[in-house]
Amino acid sequence: MKEKKRIEALRRQLPEEDEIQCPNCFQFFYDQYNLLCFASLGYCLLCANKKVKIGTIKDKYHVSN
């Protein structure tokens, strides 16, 4: 129960425009890692790992191997 109250308190502090909704899983995210992934790939981290090919991820993040 404490965790739910903490999450609700954090959501009240966060402006709504900083939340994004993944077009695949329809969950809302507001942390910096999911925002970065969404800006680069168009999905949250979980969906990007499932749906996007490794070559596309390397191209978007400019990884050289």
mmCIF file of the N, C-alpha and C atoms, coordinates in Angstrom:
data_MODEL
# 
_entry.id   MODEL 
# 
loop_
_atom_site.group_PDB 
_atom_site.id 
_atom_site.type_symbol 
_atom_site.label_atom_id 
_atom_site.label_alt_id 
_atom_site.label_comp_id 
_atom_site.label_asym_id 
_atom_site.label_entity_id 
_atom_site.label_seq_id 
_atom_site.pdbx_PDB_ins_code 
_atom_site.Cartn_x 
_atom_site.Cartn_y 
_atom_site.Cartn_z 
_atom_site.occupancy 
_atom_site.B_iso_or_equiv 
_atom_site.pdbx_formal_charge 
_atom_site.auth_seq_id 
_atom_site.auth_comp_id 
_atom_site.auth_asym_id 
_atom_site.auth_atom_id 
_atom_site.pdbx_PDB_model_num 
ATOM 1   N N  . MET A 1 1  ? 0.817  -1.192 0.000   1.00 0.00 ? 1  MET A N  1 
ATOM 2   C CA . MET A 1 1  ? 0.000  0.000  0.000   1.00 0.00 ? 1  MET A CA 1 
ATOM 3   C C  . MET A 1 1  ? 0.865  1.262  0.000   1.00 0.00 ? 1  MET A C  1 
ATOM 4   N N  . LYS A 1 2  ? 1.981  1.207  0.712   1.00 0.00 ? 2  LYS A N  1 
ATOM 5   C CA . LYS A 1 2  ? 2.858  2.372  0.755   1.00 0.00 ? 2  LYS A CA 1 
ATOM 6   C C  . LYS A 1 2  ? 3.415  2.692  -0.630  1.00 0.00 ? 2  LYS A C  1 
ATOM 7   N N  . GLU A 1 3  ? 3.691  1.647  -1.401  1.00 0.00 ? 3  GLU A N  1 
ATOM 8   C CA . GLU A 1 3  ? 4.236  1.846  -2.742  1.00 0.00 ? 3  GLU A CA 1 
ATOM 9   C C  . GLU A 1 3  ? 3.223  2.556  -3.642  1.00 0.00 ? 3  GLU A C  1 
ATOM 10  N N  . LYS A 1 4  ? 1.961  2.190  -3.544  1.00 0.00 ? 4  LYS A N  1 
ATOM 11  C CA . LYS A 1 4  ? 0.925  2.834  -4.344  1.00 0.00 ? 4  LYS A CA 1 
ATOM 12  C C  . LYS A 1 4  ? 0.789  4.307  -3.985  1.00 0.00 ? 4  LYS A C  1 
ATOM 13  N N  . LYS A 1 5  ? 0.855  4.619  -2.700  1.00 0.00 ? 5  LYS A N  1 
ATOM 14  C CA . LYS A 1 5  ? 0.772  6.015  -2.266  1.00 0.00 ? 5  LYS A CA 1 
ATOM 15  C C  . LYS A 1 5  ? 1.978  6.816  -2.752  1.00 0.00 ? 5  LYS A C  1 
ATOM 16  N N  . ARG A 1 6  ? 3.144  6.191  -2.725  1.00 0.00 ? 6  ARG A N  1 
ATOM 17  C CA . ARG A 1 6  ? 4.356  6.873  -3.185  1.00 0.00 ? 6  ARG A CA 1 
ATOM 18  C C  . ARG A 1 6  ? 4.278  7.160  -4.689  1.00 0.00 ? 6  ARG A C  1 
ATOM 19  N N  . ILE A 1 7  ? 3.797  6.204  -5.453  1.00 0.00 ? 7  ILE A N  1 
ATOM 20  C CA . ILE A 1 7  ? 3.671  6.387  -6.895  1.00 0.00 ? 7  ILE A CA 1 
ATOM 21  C C  . ILE A 1 7  ? 2.653  7.481  -7.211  1.00 0.00 ? 7  ILE A C  1 
ATOM 22  N N  . GLU A 1 8  ? 1.549  7.485  -6.508  1.00 0.00 ? 8  GLU A N  1 
ATOM 23  C CA . GLU A 1 8  ? 0.537  8.534  -6.720  1.00 0.00 ? 8  GLU A CA 1 
ATOM 24  C C  . GLU A 1 8  ? 1.091  9.909  -6.362  1.00 0.00 ? 8  GLU A C  1 
ATOM 25  N N  . ALA A 1 9  ? 1.884  9.997  -5.303  1.00 0.00 ? 9  ALA A N  1 
ATOM 26  C CA . ALA A 1 9  ? 2.483  11.274 -4.920  1.00 0.00 ? 9  ALA A CA 1 
ATOM 27  C C  . ALA A 1 9  ? 3.458  11.748 -5.995  1.00 0.00 ? 9  ALA A C  1 
ATOM 28  N N  . LEU A 1 10 ? 4.225  10.832 -6.554  1.00 0.00 ? 10 LEU A N  1 
ATOM 29  C CA . LEU A 1 10 ? 5.152  11.194 -7.626  1.00 0.00 ? 10 LEU A CA 1 
ATOM 30  C C  . LEU A 1 10 ? 4.410  11.646 -8.873  1.00 0.00 ? 10 LEU A C  1 
ATOM 31  N N  . ARG A 1 11 ? 3.306  11.003 -9.181  1.00 0.00 ? 11 ARG A N  1 
ATOM 32  C CA . ARG A 1 11 ? 2.525  11.386 -10.365 1.00 0.00 ? 11 ARG A CA 1 
ATOM 33  C C  . ARG A 1 11 ? 1.895  12.763 -10.211 1.00 0.00 ? 11 ARG A C  1 
ATOM 34  N N  . ARG A 1 12 ? 1.510  13.100 -8.993  1.00 0.00 ? 12 ARG A N  1 
ATOM 35  C CA . ARG A 1 12 ? 0.934  14.434 -8.778  1.00 0.00 ? 12 ARG A CA 1 
ATOM 36  C C  . ARG A 1 12 ? 1.981  15.522 -8.968  1.00 0.00 ? 12 ARG A C  1 
ATOM 37  N N  . GLN A 1 13 ? 3.240  15.222 -8.684  1.00 0.00 ? 13 GLN A N  1 
ATOM 38  C CA . GLN A 1 13 ? 4.317  16.197 -8.829  1.00 0.00 ? 13 GLN A CA 1 
ATOM 39  C C  . GLN A 1 13 ? 4.753  16.341 -10.282 1.00 0.00 ? 13 GLN A C  1 
ATOM 40  N N  . LEU A 1 14 ? 4.524  15.351 -11.083 1.00 0.00 ? 14 LEU A N  1 
ATOM 41  C CA . LEU A 1 14 ? 4.992  15.319 -12.465 1.00 0.00 ? 14 LEU A CA 1 
ATOM 42  C C  . LEU A 1 14 ? 3.992  15.998 -13.400 1.00 0.00 ? 14 LEU A C  1 
ATOM 43  N N  . PRO A 1 15 ? 4.433  16.912 -14.221 1.00 0.00 ? 15 PRO A N  1 
ATOM 44  C CA . PRO A 1 15 ? 3.528  17.493 -15.211 1.00 0.00 ? 15 PRO A CA 1 
ATOM 45  C C  . PRO A 1 15 ? 3.064  16.435 -16.202 1.00 0.00 ? 15 PRO A C  1 
ATOM 46  N N  . GLU A 1 16 ? 1.811  16.534 -16.637 1.00 0.00 ? 16 GLU A N  1 
ATOM 47  C CA . GLU A 1 16 ? 1.249  15.515 -17.513 1.00 0.00 ? 16 GLU A CA 1 
ATOM 48  C C  . GLU A 1 16 ? 1.933  15.463 -18.871 1.00 0.00 ? 16 GLU A C  1 
ATOM 49  N N  . GLU A 1 17 ? 2.482  16.569 -19.331 1.00 0.00 ? 17 GLU A N  1 
ATOM 50  C CA . GLU A 1 17 ? 3.090  16.544 -20.657 1.00 0.00 ? 17 GLU A CA 1 
ATOM 51  C C  . GLU A 1 17 ? 4.385  15.739 -20.686 1.00 0.00 ? 17 GLU A C  1 
ATOM 52  N N  . ASP A 1 18 ? 4.945  15.398 -19.531 1.00 0.00 ? 18 ASP A N  1 
ATOM 53  C CA . ASP A 1 18 ? 6.151  14.588 -19.491 1.00 0.00 ? 18 ASP A CA 1 
ATOM 54  C C  . ASP A 1 18 ? 5.850  13.095 -19.522 1.00 0.00 ? 18 ASP A C  1 
ATOM 55  N N  . GLU A 1 19 ? 4.588  12.727 -19.440 1.00 0.00 ? 19 GLU A N  1 
ATOM 56  C CA . GLU A 1 19 ? 4.222  11.319 -19.533 1.00 0.00 ? 19 GLU A CA 1 
ATOM 57  C C  . GLU A 1 19 ? 3.985  10.960 -20.982 1.00 0.00 ? 19 GLU A C  1 
ATOM 58  N N  . ILE A 1 20 ? 4.456  9.784  -21.358 1.00 0.00 ? 20 ILE A N  1 
ATOM 59  C CA . ILE A 1 20 ? 4.208  9.285  -22.709 1.00 0.00 ? 20 ILE A CA 1 
ATOM 60  C C  . ILE A 1 20 ? 3.476  7.959  -22.611 1.00 0.00 ? 20 ILE A C  1 
ATOM 61  N N  . GLN A 1 21 ? 2.747  7.636  -23.656 1.00 0.00 ? 21 GLN A N  1 
ATOM 62  C CA . GLN A 1 21 ? 2.059  6.363  -23.709 1.00 0.00 ? 21 GLN A CA 1 
ATOM 63  C C  . GLN A 1 21 ? 2.631  5.557  -24.864 1.00 0.00 ? 21 GLN A C  1 
ATOM 64  N N  . CYS A 1 22 ? 3.033  4.350  -24.569 1.00 0.00 ? 22 CYS A N  1 
ATOM 65  C CA . CYS A 1 22 ? 3.583  3.473  -25.599 1.00 0.00 ? 22 CYS A CA 1 
ATOM 66  C C  . CYS A 1 22 ? 2.455  3.045  -26.536 1.00 0.00 ? 22 CYS A C  1 
ATOM 67  N N  . PRO A 1 23 ? 2.662  3.159  -27.852 1.00 0.00 ? 23 PRO A N  1 
ATOM 68  C CA . PRO A 1 23 ? 1.602  2.779  -28.787 1.00 0.00 ? 23 PRO A CA 1 
ATOM 69  C C  . PRO A 1 23 ? 1.368  1.268  -28.860 1.00 0.00 ? 23 PRO A C  1 
ATOM 70  N N  . ASN A 1 24 ? 2.289  0.490  -28.315 1.00 0.00 ? 24 ASN A N  1 
ATOM 71  C CA . ASN A 1 24 ? 2.149  -0.959 -28.379 1.00 0.00 ? 24 ASN A CA 1 
ATOM 72  C C  . ASN A 1 24 ? 1.457  -1.523 -27.133 1.00 0.00 ? 24 ASN A C  1 
ATOM 73  N N  . CYS A 1 25 ? 1.960  -1.189 -25.947 1.00 0.00 ? 25 CYS A N  1 
ATOM 74  C CA . CYS A 1 25 ? 1.417  -1.764 -24.708 1.00 0.00 ? 25 CYS A CA 1 
ATOM 75  C C  . CYS A 1 25 ? 0.452  -0.823 -23.992 1.00 0.00 ? 25 CYS A C  1 
ATOM 76  N N  . PHE A 1 26 ? 0.355  0.437  -24.435 1.00 0.00 ? 26 PHE A N  1 
ATOM 77  C CA . PHE A 1 26 ? -0.567 1.442  -23.899 1.00 0.00 ? 26 PHE A CA 1 
ATOM 78  C C  . PHE A 1 26 ? -0.322 1.783  -22.431 1.00 0.00 ? 26 PHE A C  1 
ATOM 79  N N  . GLN A 1 27 ? 0.871  1.545  -21.940 1.00 0.00 ? 27 GLN A N  1 
ATOM 80  C CA . GLN A 1 27 ? 1.226  1.944  -20.580 1.00 0.00 ? 27 GLN A CA 1 
ATOM 81  C C  . GLN A 1 27 ? 1.844  3.332  -20.624 1.00 0.00 ? 27 GLN A C  1 
ATOM 82  N N  . PHE A 1 28 ? 1.727  4.070  -19.525 1.00 0.00 ? 28 PHE A N  1 
ATOM 83  C CA . PHE A 1 28 ? 2.294  5.409  -19.431 1.00 0.00 ? 28 PHE A CA 1 
ATOM 84  C C  . PHE A 1 28 ? 3.651  5.337  -18.745 1.00 0.00 ? 28 PHE A C  1 
ATOM 85  N N  . PHE A 1 29 ? 4.604  6.113  -19.265 1.00 0.00 ? 29 PHE A N  1 
ATOM 86  C CA . PHE A 1 29 ? 5.955  6.141  -18.721 1.00 0.00 ? 29 PHE A CA 1 
ATOM 87  C C  . PHE A 1 29 ? 6.396  7.594  -18.552 1.00 0.00 ? 29 PHE A C  1 
ATOM 88  N N  . TYR A 1 30 ? 7.232  7.826  -17.546 1.00 0.00 ? 30 TYR A N  1 
ATOM 89  C CA . TYR A 1 30 ? 7.726  9.179  -17.294 1.00 0.00 ? 30 TYR A CA 1 
ATOM 90  C C  . TYR A 1 30 ? 9.192  9.193  -16.891 1.00 0.00 ? 30 TYR A C  1 
ATOM 91  N N  . ASP A 1 31 ? 9.858  8.046  -16.858 1.00 0.00 ? 31 ASP A N  1 
ATOM 92  C CA . ASP A 1 31 ? 11.260 8.037  -16.478 1.00 0.00 ? 31 ASP A CA 1 
ATOM 93  C C  . ASP A 1 31 ? 12.138 8.364  -17.683 1.00 0.00 ? 31 ASP A C  1 
ATOM 94  N N  . GLN A 1 32 ? 13.335 8.816  -17.429 1.00 0.00 ? 32 GLN A N  1 
ATOM 95  C CA . GLN A 1 32 ? 14.211 9.324  -18.491 1.00 0.00 ? 32 GLN A CA 1 
ATOM 96  C C  . GLN A 1 32 ? 14.623 8.242  -19.479 1.00 0.00 ? 32 GLN A C  1 
ATOM 97  N N  . TYR A 1 33 ? 14.748 7.003  -19.043 1.00 0.00 ? 33 TYR A N  1 
ATOM 98  C CA . TYR A 1 33 ? 15.187 5.936  -19.942 1.00 0.00 ? 33 TYR A CA 1 
ATOM 99  C C  . TYR A 1 33 ? 14.101 5.592  -20.963 1.00 0.00 ? 33 TYR A C  1 
ATOM 100 N N  . ASN A 1 34 ? 12.866 5.499  -20.493 1.00 0.00 ? 34 ASN A N  1 
ATOM 101 C CA . ASN A 1 34 ? 11.775 5.225  -21.425 1.00 0.00 ? 34 ASN A CA 1 
ATOM 102 C C  . ASN A 1 34 ? 11.510 6.420  -22.337 1.00 0.00 ? 34 ASN A C  1 
ATOM 103 N N  . LEU A 1 35 ? 11.689 7.645  -21.837 1.00 0.00 ? 35 LEU A N  1 
ATOM 104 C CA . LEU A 1 35 ? 11.519 8.829  -22.684 1.00 0.00 ? 35 LEU A CA 1 
ATOM 105 C C  . LEU A 1 35 ? 12.565 8.853  -23.789 1.00 0.00 ? 35 LEU A C  1 
ATOM 106 N N  . LEU A 1 36 ? 13.786 8.523  -23.466 1.00 0.00 ? 36 LEU A N  1 
ATOM 107 C CA . LEU A 1 36 ? 14.862 8.479  -24.457 1.00 0.00 ? 36 LEU A CA 1 
ATOM 108 C C  . LEU A 1 36 ? 14.602 7.387  -25.495 1.00 0.00 ? 36 LEU A C  1 
ATOM 109 N N  . CYS A 1 37 ? 14.208 6.235  -25.032 1.00 0.00 ? 37 CYS A N  1 
ATOM 110 C CA . CYS A 1 37 ? 13.912 5.122  -25.940 1.00 0.00 ? 37 CYS A CA 1 
ATOM 111 C C  . CYS A 1 37 ? 12.727 5.468  -26.832 1.00 0.00 ? 37 CYS A C  1 
ATOM 112 N N  . PHE A 1 38 ? 11.711 6.102  -26.266 1.00 0.00 ? 38 PHE A N  1 
ATOM 113 C CA . PHE A 1 38 ? 10.543 6.470  -27.054 1.00 0.00 ? 38 PHE A CA 1 
ATOM 114 C C  . PHE A 1 38 ? 10.899 7.508  -28.114 1.00 0.00 ? 38 PHE A C  1 
ATOM 115 N N  . ALA A 1 39 ? 11.760 8.449  -27.758 1.00 0.00 ? 39 ALA A N  1 
ATOM 116 C CA . ALA A 1 39 ? 12.165 9.475  -28.720 1.00 0.00 ? 39 ALA A CA 1 
ATOM 117 C C  . ALA A 1 39 ? 12.983 8.871  -29.860 1.00 0.00 ? 39 ALA A C  1 
ATOM 118 N N  . SER A 1 40 ? 13.776 7.868  -29.565 1.00 0.00 ? 40 SER A N  1 
ATOM 119 C CA . SER A 1 40 ? 14.633 7.264  -30.592 1.00 0.00 ? 40 SER A CA 1 
ATOM 120 C C  . SER A 1 40 ? 13.922 6.196  -31.413 1.00 0.00 ? 40 SER A C  1 
ATOM 121 N N  . LEU A 1 41 ? 13.170 5.338  -30.746 1.00 0.00 ? 41 LEU A N  1 
ATOM 122 C CA . LEU A 1 41 ? 12.613 4.165  -31.412 1.00 0.00 ? 41 LEU A CA 1 
ATOM 123 C C  . LEU A 1 41 ? 11.095 4.169  -31.542 1.00 0.00 ? 41 LEU A C  1 
ATOM 124 N N  . GLY A 1 42 ? 10.421 5.004  -30.765 1.00 0.00 ? 42 GLY A N  1 
ATOM 125 C CA . GLY A 1 42 ? 8.969  5.062  -30.841 1.00 0.00 ? 42 GLY A CA 1 
ATOM 126 C C  . GLY A 1 42 ? 8.248  4.066  -29.958 1.00 0.00 ? 42 GLY A C  1 
ATOM 127 N N  . TYR A 1 43 ? 8.980  3.364  -29.101 1.00 0.00 ? 43 TYR A N  1 
ATOM 128 C CA . TYR A 1 43 ? 8.402  2.386  -28.171 1.00 0.00 ? 43 TYR A CA 1 
ATOM 129 C C  . TYR A 1 43 ? 9.032  2.559  -26.803 1.00 0.00 ? 43 TYR A C  1 
ATOM 130 N N  . CYS A 1 44 ? 8.394  1.988  -25.778 1.00 0.00 ? 44 CYS A N  1 
ATOM 131 C CA . CYS A 1 44 ? 9.015  1.946  -24.458 1.00 0.00 ? 44 CYS A CA 1 
ATOM 132 C C  . CYS A 1 44 ? 10.149 0.914  -24.508 1.00 0.00 ? 44 CYS A C  1 
ATOM 133 N N  . LEU A 1 45 ? 10.945 0.839  -23.460 1.00 0.00 ? 45 LEU A N  1 
ATOM 134 C CA . LEU A 1 45 ? 12.080 -0.085 -23.449 1.00 0.00 ? 45 LEU A CA 1 
ATOM 135 C C  . LEU A 1 45 ? 11.652 -1.536 -23.627 1.00 0.00 ? 45 LEU A C  1 
ATOM 136 N N  . LEU A 1 46 ? 10.612 -1.944 -22.933 1.00 0.00 ? 46 LEU A N  1 
ATOM 137 C CA . LEU A 1 46 ? 10.165 -3.330 -23.006 1.00 0.00 ? 46 LEU A CA 1 
ATOM 138 C C  . LEU A 1 46 ? 9.709  -3.696 -24.410 1.00 0.00 ? 46 LEU A C  1 
ATOM 139 N N  . CYS A 1 47 ? 8.888  -2.855 -25.019 1.00 0.00 ? 47 CYS A N  1 
ATOM 140 C CA . CYS A 1 47 ? 8.396  -3.141 -26.364 1.00 0.00 ? 47 CYS A CA 1 
ATOM 141 C C  . CYS A 1 47 ? 9.509  -3.040 -27.405 1.00 0.00 ? 47 CYS A C  1 
ATOM 142 N N  . ALA A 1 48 ? 10.430 -2.113 -27.215 1.00 0.00 ? 48 ALA A N  1 
ATOM 143 C CA . ALA A 1 48 ? 11.547 -1.982 -28.151 1.00 0.00 ? 48 ALA A CA 1 
ATOM 144 C C  . ALA A 1 48 ? 12.407 -3.234 -28.130 1.00 0.00 ? 48 ALA A C  1 
ATOM 145 N N  . ASN A 1 49 ? 12.613 -3.806 -26.960 1.00 0.00 ? 49 ASN A N  1 
ATOM 146 C CA . ASN A 1 49 ? 13.403 -5.038 -26.871 1.00 0.00 ? 49 ASN A CA 1 
ATOM 147 C C  . ASN A 1 49 ? 12.703 -6.198 -27.559 1.00 0.00 ? 49 ASN A C  1 
ATOM 148 N N  . LYS A 1 50 ? 11.390 -6.173 -27.574 1.00 0.00 ? 50 LYS A N  1 
ATOM 149 C CA . LYS A 1 50 ? 10.630 -7.265 -28.188 1.00 0.00 ? 50 LYS A CA 1 
ATOM 150 C C  . LYS A 1 50 ? 10.421 -7.059 -29.688 1.00 0.00 ? 50 LYS A C  1 
ATOM 151 N N  . LYS A 1 51 ? 10.179 -5.822 -30.117 1.00 0.00 ? 51 LYS A N  1 
ATOM 152 C CA . LYS A 1 51 ? 9.723  -5.575 -31.477 1.00 0.00 ? 51 LYS A CA 1 
ATOM 153 C C  . LYS A 1 51 ? 10.783 -5.066 -32.448 1.00 0.00 ? 51 LYS A C  1 
ATOM 154 N N  . VAL A 1 52 ? 11.764 -4.340 -31.964 1.00 0.00 ? 52 VAL A N  1 
ATOM 155 C CA . VAL A 1 52 ? 12.726 -3.681 -32.845 1.00 0.00 ? 52 VAL A CA 1 
ATOM 156 C C  . VAL A 1 52 ? 13.961 -4.566 -33.014 1.00 0.00 ? 52 VAL A C  1 
ATOM 157 N N  . LYS A 1 53 ? 14.433 -4.667 -34.248 1.00 0.00 ? 53 LYS A N  1 
ATOM 158 C CA . LYS A 1 53 ? 15.609 -5.491 -34.536 1.00 0.00 ? 53 LYS A CA 1 
ATOM 159 C C  . LYS A 1 53 ? 16.866 -4.814 -34.007 1.00 0.00 ? 53 LYS A C  1 
ATOM 160 N N  . ILE A 1 54 ? 17.865 -5.604 -33.690 1.00 0.00 ? 54 ILE A N  1 
ATOM 161 C CA . ILE A 1 54 ? 19.107 -5.097 -33.100 1.00 0.00 ? 54 ILE A CA 1 
ATOM 162 C C  . ILE A 1 54 ? 19.819 -4.127 -34.035 1.00 0.00 ? 54 ILE A C  1 
ATOM 163 N N  . GLY A 1 55 ? 19.751 -4.339 -35.333 1.00 0.00 ? 55 GLY A N  1 
ATOM 164 C CA . GLY A 1 55 ? 20.385 -3.429 -36.281 1.00 0.00 ? 55 GLY A CA 1 
ATOM 165 C C  . GLY A 1 55 ? 19.761 -2.047 -36.261 1.00 0.00 ? 55 GLY A C  1 
ATOM 166 N N  . THR A 1 56 ? 18.454 -2.001 -36.120 1.00 0.00 ? 56 THR A N  1 
ATOM 167 C CA . THR A 1 56 ? 17.746 -0.716 -36.047 1.00 0.00 ? 56 THR A CA 1 
ATOM 168 C C  . THR A 1 56 ? 18.133 0.030  -34.788 1.00 0.00 ? 56 THR A C  1 
ATOM 169 N N  . ILE A 1 57 ? 18.241 -0.688 -33.688 1.00 0.00 ? 57 ILE A N  1 
ATOM 170 C CA . ILE A 1 57 ? 18.628 -0.064 -32.418 1.00 0.00 ? 57 ILE A CA 1 
ATOM 171 C C  . ILE A 1 57 ? 20.036 0.508  -32.526 1.00 0.00 ? 57 ILE A C  1 
ATOM 172 N N  . LYS A 1 58 ? 20.949 -0.234 -33.133 1.00 0.00 ? 58 LYS A N  1 
ATOM 173 C CA . LYS A 1 58 ? 22.325 0.250  -33.289 1.00 0.00 ? 58 LYS A CA 1 
ATOM 174 C C  . LYS A 1 58 ? 22.376 1.480  -34.182 1.00 0.00 ? 58 LYS A C  1 
ATOM 175 N N  . ASP A 1 59 ? 21.564 1.517  -35.230 1.00 0.00 ? 59 ASP A N  1 
ATOM 176 C CA . ASP A 1 59 ? 21.529 2.691  -36.117 1.00 0.00 ? 59 ASP A CA 1 
ATOM 177 C C  . ASP A 1 59 ? 20.985 3.921  -35.397 1.00 0.00 ? 59 ASP A C  1 
ATOM 178 N N  . LYS A 1 60 ? 19.924 3.759  -34.631 1.00 0.00 ? 60 LYS A N  1 
ATOM 179 C CA . LYS A 1 60 ? 19.296 4.898  -33.954 1.00 0.00 ? 60 LYS A CA 1 
ATOM 180 C C  . LYS A 1 60 ? 20.166 5.462  -32.857 1.00 0.00 ? 60 LYS A C  1 
ATOM 181 N N  . TYR A 1 61 ? 20.892 4.596  -32.146 1.00 0.00 ? 61 TYR A N  1 
ATOM 182 C CA . TYR A 1 61 ? 21.738 5.043  -31.052 1.00 0.00 ? 61 TYR A CA 1 
ATOM 183 C C  . TYR A 1 61 ? 23.189 5.258  -31.476 1.00 0.00 ? 61 TYR A C  1 
ATOM 184 N N  . HIS A 1 62 ? 23.480 5.105  -32.756 1.00 0.00 ? 62 HIS A N  1 
ATOM 185 C CA . HIS A 1 62 ? 24.812 5.341  -33.322 1.00 0.00 ? 62 HIS A CA 1 
ATOM 186 C C  . HIS A 1 62 ? 25.873 4.488  -32.641 1.00 0.00 ? 62 HIS A C  1 
ATOM 187 N N  . VAL A 1 63 ? 25.595 3.182  -32.536 1.00 0.00 ? 63 VAL A N  1 
ATOM 188 C CA . VAL A 1 63 ? 26.526 2.233  -31.929 1.00 0.00 ? 63 VAL A CA 1 
ATOM 189 C C  . VAL A 1 63 ? 27.377 1.642  -33.042 1.00 0.00 ? 63 VAL A C  1 
ATOM 190 N N  . SER A 1 64 ? 28.679 1.593  -32.808 1.00 0.00 ? 64 SER A N  1 
ATOM 191 C CA . SER A 1 64 ? 29.567 0.978  -33.804 1.00 0.00 ? 64 SER A CA 1 
ATOM 192 C C  . SER A 1 64 ? 30.252 -0.220 -33.159 1.00 0.00 ? 64 SER A C  1 
ATOM 193 N N  . ASN A 1 65 ? 30.136 -1.364 -33.803 1.00 0.00 ? 65 ASN A N  1 
ATOM 194 C CA . ASN A 1 65 ? 30.786 -2.601 -33.331 1.00 0.00 ? 65 ASN A CA 1 
ATOM 195 C C  . ASN A 1 65 ? 31.540 -3.228 -34.460 1.00 0.00 ? 65 ASN A C  1 
# 
